[in-house]
Amino acid sequence: MDLNEVAIFVKVVQVGSFHQAAKLLDMPNSTVSAKVSALEKRLGVTLLHRTTRKLQVTQAGQAFYARSLHAIQELQGAEEEVTSNQGEPQGTLRLTAPTALGSSLLPEVISLCMKKHPKIHIELIFADRMVDLITEGVDLAIRAGELSDSSLVAKKLGVGYFAPFASAAYLKAHGAPTHPKELREHTCLQFAPLGKEKWELVNKAKSKVTVPMPGKLIADDLNVIKDLVLSGEGIALLPTFICESETKRSKVVRILPEWRSDVRPISFVYPPQKFVNPKLKAFIEIATDILKERLKDNEI
């Protein structure tokens, strides 16, 4: 039995592509194809039907995949159990996060992690889509909001919310609103996922108010919205954690301080494993202390 053949076949089925499997396994496409073909020849059955458009797993392939996946997970668990408390954390750690969230929260963590563990190499994937951690070979994600995939492990770090911000120059020129309904008299810069037609705000007394938006400027990039606020172009709802530095330097001002969007949890998410590998364990330990401190002030 060639366990490499089995492991490669499992990866191909997991990601649904010879090319993607080769990329994740860091080997040529031809090697991946040859290994799967050799496995089929040894077993005497067709495991995969290959076409130019898609990959179809045969009935025999599905049965073999299910048993093989369990066996490989057991082997990985055994290896992780032996190595989890031994040696220096090392290897490539692939992380993903939404662009604004990751660029605000991760630089400090990564800097400290690389200083403490120089043998860990970090690959960052900033994406505002939902990255499939297993098929794309990602070790850890930071996600905001309620998590729907119950097959993943989630570790809550804190909470975040959006609040109205403006530059001092804008407020000097146009004045500051004293109630959310007065926002209609101002230039509001809208982040599309929060709503193109209205803003919904709540205060600490749980009173809610809906503010219709004229849609003068709408963008789906938080960093663009933030830059426009800094340029004095208007008022925007921004996550409080991405405005920390600018608020301390008085470049932006949080207005209507009693009002905010709904609170959303922020969590680490990673694929389930019996024993967390050393590089992931080291990163989580460093990041948890830093991020819980940064996010705790957002809790209400």
One Martini backbone bead per residue (centre of mass of N, CA, C, O) as a GRO file, in nm:
protein
  300
    1MET     BB    1   0.094   0.037   0.024
    2ASP     BB    2   0.031   0.380  -0.082
    3LEU     BB    3  -0.022   0.656   0.107
    4ASN     BB    4   0.017   0.882  -0.101
    5GLU     BB    5  -0.211   0.802  -0.288
    6VAL     BB    6  -0.436   0.832  -0.083
    7ALA     BB    7  -0.388   1.129   0.002
    8ILE     BB    8  -0.424   1.248  -0.282
    9PHE     BB    9  -0.708   1.148  -0.336
   10VAL     BB   10  -0.842   1.295  -0.100
   11LYS     BB   11  -0.766   1.584  -0.189
   12VAL     BB   12  -0.912   1.580  -0.461
   13VAL     BB   13  -1.196   1.540  -0.342
   14GLN     BB   14  -1.206   1.782  -0.149
   15VAL     BB   15  -1.146   2.005  -0.397
   16GLY     BB   16  -1.231   1.903  -0.698
   17SER     BB   17  -0.909   1.904  -0.797
   18PHE     BB   18  -0.605   1.858  -0.935
   19HIS     BB   19  -0.487   2.142  -0.934
   20GLN     BB   20  -0.551   2.222  -0.638
   21ALA     BB   21  -0.406   1.984  -0.508
   22ALA     BB   22  -0.125   2.047  -0.620
   23LYS     BB   23  -0.101   2.322  -0.486
   24LEU     BB   24  -0.134   2.224  -0.186
   25LEU     BB   25   0.103   1.992  -0.226
   26ASP     BB   26   0.341   2.091  -0.397
   27MET     BB   27   0.283   1.965  -0.700
   28PRO     BB   28   0.248   1.831  -0.984
   29ASN     BB   29  -0.009   1.741  -1.180
   30SER     BB   30   0.117   1.476  -1.289
   31THR     BB   31   0.159   1.343  -1.011
   32VAL     BB   32  -0.131   1.333  -0.917
   33SER     BB   33  -0.243   1.170  -1.154
   34ALA     BB   34  -0.050   0.925  -1.128
   35LYS     BB   35  -0.130   0.839  -0.841
   36VAL     BB   36  -0.430   0.784  -0.897
   37SER     BB   37  -0.385   0.580  -1.124
   38ALA     BB   38  -0.222   0.377  -0.951
   39LEU     BB   39  -0.449   0.321  -0.753
   40GLU     BB   40  -0.655   0.213  -0.956
   41LYS     BB   41  -0.477  -0.019  -1.061
   42ARG     BB   42  -0.440  -0.165  -0.787
   43LEU     BB   43  -0.761  -0.192  -0.732
   44GLY     BB   44  -0.938  -0.221  -1.008
   45VAL     BB   45  -1.068   0.080  -1.016
   46THR     BB   46  -1.284   0.350  -1.055
   47LEU     BB   47  -1.279   0.666  -0.884
   48LEU     BB   48  -1.258   0.871  -1.138
   49HIS     BB   49  -1.414   1.108  -1.341
   50ARG     BB   50  -1.277   1.273  -1.623
   51THR     BB   51  -1.305   1.615  -1.718
   52THR     BB   52  -1.279   1.940  -1.831
   53ARG     BB   53  -1.508   2.045  -1.608
   54LYS     BB   54  -1.516   1.776  -1.417
   55LEU     BB   55  -1.545   1.585  -1.113
   56GLN     BB   56  -1.624   1.234  -1.063
   57VAL     BB   57  -1.736   1.025  -0.819
   58THR     BB   58  -1.757   0.717  -0.762
   59GLN     BB   59  -1.887   0.476  -0.576
   60ALA     BB   60  -1.612   0.354  -0.504
   61GLY     BB   61  -1.481   0.628  -0.434
   62GLN     BB   62  -1.665   0.705  -0.196
   63ALA     BB   63  -1.599   0.461  -0.017
   64PHE     BB   64  -1.289   0.501  -0.012
   65TYR     BB   65  -1.288   0.790   0.097
   66ALA     BB   66  -1.425   0.752   0.370
   67ARG     BB   67  -1.210   0.554   0.486
   68SER     BB   68  -0.953   0.719   0.423
   69LEU     BB   69  -1.014   0.975   0.579
   70HIS     BB   70  -1.021   0.843   0.858
   71ALA     BB   71  -0.731   0.733   0.850
   72ILE     BB   72  -0.583   1.004   0.809
   73GLN     BB   73  -0.690   1.142   1.064
   74GLU     BB   74  -0.557   0.942   1.256
   75LEU     BB   75  -0.265   0.995   1.166
   76GLN     BB   76  -0.266   1.298   1.225
   77GLY     BB   77  -0.335   1.270   1.523
   78ALA     BB   78  -0.083   1.109   1.601
   79GLU     BB   79   0.124   1.321   1.514
   80GLU     BB   80   0.012   1.560   1.683
   81GLU     BB   81   0.042   1.425   1.960
   82VAL     BB   82   0.356   1.397   1.946
   83THR     BB   83   0.423   1.716   1.846
   84SER     BB   84   0.264   1.937   2.016
   85ASN     BB   85   0.504   1.927   2.268
   86GLN     BB   86   0.729   1.957   2.040
   87GLY     BB   87   0.923   2.177   1.964
   88GLU     BB   88   0.940   2.420   1.729
   89PRO     BB   89   0.756   2.628   1.573
   90GLN     BB   90   0.671   2.549   1.223
   91GLY     BB   91   0.597   2.683   0.924
   92THR     BB   92   0.312   2.729   0.737
   93LEU     BB   93   0.068   2.993   0.791
   94ARG     BB   94  -0.274   3.015   0.705
   95LEU     BB   95  -0.454   3.323   0.668
   96THR     BB   96  -0.787   3.468   0.724
   97ALA     BB   97  -0.965   3.780   0.627
   98PRO     BB   98  -1.115   4.046   0.623
   99THR     BB   99  -0.975   4.324   0.520
  100ALA     BB  100  -1.037   4.526   0.755
  101LEU     BB  101  -0.998   4.332   0.988
  102GLY     BB  102  -0.707   4.232   0.927
  103SER     BB  103  -0.558   4.514   0.894
  104SER     BB  104  -0.627   4.594   1.200
  105LEU     BB  105  -0.557   4.318   1.383
  106LEU     BB  106  -0.285   4.156   1.268
  107PRO     BB  107  -0.003   4.301   1.265
  108GLU     BB  108   0.073   4.278   1.568
  109VAL     BB  109   0.058   3.971   1.586
  110ILE     BB  110   0.259   3.894   1.363
  111SER     BB  111   0.505   4.040   1.472
  112LEU     BB  112   0.524   3.880   1.739
  113CYS     BB  113   0.529   3.593   1.622
  114MET     BB  114   0.795   3.629   1.449
  115LYS     BB  115   0.975   3.692   1.694
  116LYS     BB  116   0.911   3.427   1.868
  117HIS     BB  117   0.872   3.256   1.570
  118PRO     BB  118   1.091   3.237   1.308
  119LYS     BB  119   0.980   2.948   1.173
  120ILE     BB  120   0.732   3.105   1.101
  121HIS     BB  121   0.519   3.120   0.816
  122ILE     BB  122   0.317   3.378   0.665
  123GLU     BB  123  -0.010   3.360   0.506
  124LEU     BB  124  -0.217   3.603   0.356
  125ILE     BB  125  -0.589   3.627   0.327
  126PHE     BB  126  -0.768   3.882   0.187
  127ALA     BB  127  -1.129   3.836   0.216
  128ASP     BB  128  -1.489   3.898   0.154
  129ARG     BB  129  -1.518   3.609   0.137
  130MET     BB  130  -1.591   3.270   0.185
  131VAL     BB  131  -1.355   3.071   0.302
  132ASP     BB  132  -1.243   2.748   0.240
  133LEU     BB  133  -1.042   2.594   0.454
  134ILE     BB  134  -1.006   2.307   0.333
  135THR     BB  135  -0.985   2.348   0.016
  136GLU     BB  136  -0.761   2.602   0.070
  137GLY     BB  137  -0.558   2.545   0.310
  138VAL     BB  138  -0.659   2.679   0.588
  139ASP     BB  139  -0.593   2.732   0.931
  140LEU     BB  140  -0.713   3.042   0.975
  141ALA     BB  141  -0.988   3.249   1.092
  142ILE     BB  142  -1.149   3.566   1.077
  143ARG     BB  143  -1.479   3.631   1.212
  144ALA     BB  144  -1.791   3.790   1.160
  145GLY     BB  145  -2.042   3.677   1.334
  146GLU     BB  146  -2.242   3.432   1.288
  147LEU     BB  147  -2.193   3.082   1.280
  148SER     BB  148  -2.290   2.819   1.046
  149ASP     BB  149  -2.038   2.624   1.070
  150SER     BB  150  -2.033   2.341   1.280
  151SER     BB  151  -1.754   2.194   1.178
  152LEU     BB  152  -1.616   2.423   1.320
  153VAL     BB  153  -1.390   2.593   1.513
  154ALA     BB  154  -1.473   2.826   1.780
  155LYS     BB  155  -1.319   3.145   1.903
  156LYS     BB  156  -1.392   3.389   2.104
  157LEU     BB  157  -1.276   3.739   2.128
  158GLY     BB  158  -1.538   3.925   2.072
  159VAL     BB  159  -1.658   4.249   1.974
  160GLY     BB  160  -1.844   4.437   1.720
  161TYR     BB  161  -1.902   4.772   1.575
  162PHE     BB  162  -2.081   5.033   1.441
  163ALA     BB  163  -2.000   5.386   1.397
  164PRO     BB  164  -2.010   5.724   1.390
  165PHE     BB  165  -1.796   5.917   1.166
  166ALA     BB  166  -1.574   6.212   1.165
  167SER     BB  167  -1.418   6.485   1.086
  168ALA     BB  168  -1.321   6.782   1.210
  169ALA     BB  169  -1.362   6.942   0.947
  170TYR     BB  170  -1.653   6.864   0.895
  171LEU     BB  171  -1.771   6.964   1.168
  172LYS     BB  172  -1.685   7.261   1.133
  173ALA     BB  173  -1.856   7.301   0.863
  174HIS     BB  174  -2.148   7.128   0.961
  175GLY     BB  175  -2.162   6.996   1.213
  176ALA     BB  176  -2.325   6.814   1.475
  177PRO     BB  177  -2.518   6.570   1.546
  178THR     BB  178  -2.777   6.487   1.808
  179HIS     BB  179  -2.935   6.291   1.607
  180PRO     BB  180  -2.990   6.051   1.378
  181LYS     BB  181  -3.203   6.216   1.204
  182GLU     BB  182  -2.980   6.439   1.123
  183LEU     BB  183  -2.825   6.276   0.897
  184ARG     BB  184  -3.004   6.376   0.652
  185GLU     BB  185  -2.834   6.665   0.656
  186HIS     BB  186  -2.597   6.486   0.558
  187THR     BB  187  -2.306   6.342   0.445
  188CYS     BB  188  -2.329   6.001   0.356
  189LEU     BB  189  -2.126   5.708   0.385
  190GLN     BB  190  -2.179   5.394   0.232
  191PHE     BB  191  -2.191   5.060   0.333
  192ALA     BB  192  -2.343   4.825   0.160
  193PRO     BB  193  -2.387   4.583   0.374
  194LEU     BB  194  -2.563   4.789   0.567
  195GLY     BB  195  -2.711   4.957   0.347
  196LYS     BB  196  -2.864   5.157   0.083
  197GLU     BB  197  -3.139   5.293   0.235
  198LYS     BB  198  -3.029   5.242   0.541
  199TRP     BB  199  -2.999   5.308   0.891
  200GLU     BB  200  -2.937   5.107   1.189
  201LEU     BB  201  -2.990   5.210   1.526
  202VAL     BB  202  -2.859   5.179   1.867
  203ASN     BB  203  -2.889   5.198   2.208
  204LYS     BB  204  -2.843   5.126   2.545
  205ALA     BB  205  -3.174   5.121   2.571
  206LYS     BB  206  -3.271   4.976   2.289
  207SER     BB  207  -3.316   5.188   2.096
  208LYS     BB  208  -3.456   5.243   1.771
  209VAL     BB  209  -3.331   5.365   1.445
  210THR     BB  210  -3.432   5.485   1.121
  211VAL     BB  211  -3.225   5.595   0.842
  212PRO     BB  212  -3.257   5.740   0.562
  213MET     BB  213  -3.088   5.709   0.246
  214PRO     BB  214  -2.973   5.875  -0.051
  215GLY     BB  215  -2.714   5.756  -0.204
  216LYS     BB  216  -2.456   5.932  -0.286
  217LEU     BB  217  -2.249   5.716  -0.141
  218ILE     BB  218  -2.140   5.386  -0.247
  219ALA     BB  219  -1.955   5.113  -0.085
  220ASP     BB  220  -1.759   4.789  -0.047
  221ASP     BB  221  -1.515   4.960   0.095
  222LEU     BB  222  -1.389   5.051   0.396
  223ASN     BB  223  -1.125   5.201   0.320
  224VAL     BB  224  -1.260   5.409   0.139
  225ILE     BB  225  -1.449   5.528   0.347
  226LYS     BB  226  -1.231   5.615   0.546
  227ASP     BB  227  -1.076   5.808   0.355
  228LEU     BB  228  -1.317   6.002   0.316
  229VAL     BB  229  -1.342   6.085   0.607
  230LEU     BB  230  -1.049   6.198   0.635
  231SER     BB  231  -1.120   6.412   0.391
  232GLY     BB  232  -1.416   6.539   0.468
  233GLU     BB  233  -1.682   6.403   0.304
  234GLY     BB  234  -1.813   6.268   0.577
  235ILE     BB  235  -2.033   6.029   0.711
  236ALA     BB  236  -1.967   5.712   0.889
  237LEU     BB  237  -1.990   5.372   0.924
  238LEU     BB  238  -1.759   5.223   1.158
  239PRO     BB  239  -1.542   5.032   1.291
  240THR     BB  240  -1.386   5.094   1.583
  241PHE     BB  241  -1.111   4.929   1.534
  242ILE     BB  242  -1.029   5.109   1.263
  243CYS     BB  243  -1.018   5.401   1.454
  244GLU     BB  244  -0.815   5.419   1.687
  245SER     BB  245  -0.574   5.588   1.586
  246GLU     BB  246  -0.739   5.837   1.475
  247THR     BB  247  -0.875   5.905   1.745
  248LYS     BB  248  -0.617   5.961   1.915
  249ARG     BB  249  -0.532   6.191   1.680
  250SER     BB  250  -0.800   6.350   1.588
  251LYS     BB  251  -0.895   6.268   1.284
  252VAL     BB  252  -1.139   6.140   1.431
  253VAL     BB  253  -1.495   6.135   1.523
  254ARG     BB  254  -1.721   6.031   1.747
  255ILE     BB  255  -2.056   6.029   1.699
  256LEU     BB  256  -2.313   5.958   1.866
  257PRO     BB  257  -2.214   5.771   2.128
  258GLU     BB  258  -2.502   5.613   2.187
  259TRP     BB  259  -2.461   5.503   1.891
  260ARG     BB  260  -2.525   5.194   1.697
  261SER     BB  261  -2.486   4.898   1.598
  262ASP     BB  262  -2.494   4.589   1.604
  263VAL     BB  263  -2.362   4.329   1.763
  264ARG     BB  264  -2.061   4.134   1.681
  265PRO     BB  265  -1.895   3.861   1.666
  266ILE     BB  266  -1.546   3.761   1.715
  267SER     BB  267  -1.357   3.495   1.549
  268PHE     BB  268  -1.204   3.201   1.558
  269VAL     BB  269  -1.136   2.971   1.280
  270TYR     BB  270  -1.115   2.603   1.255
  271PRO     BB  271  -1.038   2.304   1.192
  272PRO     BB  272  -1.076   2.007   1.309
  273GLN     BB  273  -0.870   1.873   1.588
  274LYS     BB  274  -0.725   1.690   1.826
  275PHE     BB  275  -0.439   1.840   1.762
  276VAL     BB  276  -0.286   2.125   1.780
  277ASN     BB  277  -0.059   2.263   1.613
  278PRO     BB  278   0.210   2.450   1.703
  279LYS     BB  279   0.172   2.699   1.514
  280LEU     BB  280  -0.128   2.749   1.584
  281LYS     BB  281  -0.103   2.759   1.891
  282ALA     BB  282   0.093   2.999   1.906
  283PHE     BB  283  -0.083   3.207   1.761
  284ILE     BB  284  -0.335   3.195   1.940
  285GLU     BB  285  -0.199   3.279   2.206
  286ILE     BB  286  -0.108   3.559   2.110
  287ALA     BB  287  -0.376   3.672   1.985
  288THR     BB  288  -0.577   3.654   2.221
  289ASP     BB  289  -0.457   3.867   2.410
  290ILE     BB  290  -0.468   4.108   2.211
  291LEU     BB  291  -0.770   4.093   2.101
  292LYS     BB  292  -0.926   4.099   2.366
  293GLU     BB  293  -0.826   4.381   2.442
  294ARG     BB  294  -0.931   4.532   2.184
  295LEU     BB  295  -1.247   4.417   2.208
  296LYS     BB  296  -1.362   4.478   2.499
  297ASP     BB  297  -1.452   4.787   2.459
  298ASN     BB  298  -1.705   4.695   2.270
  299GLU     BB  299  -1.864   4.610   2.500
  300ILE     BB  300  -2.223   4.627   2.633
   0.00000   0.00000   0.00000
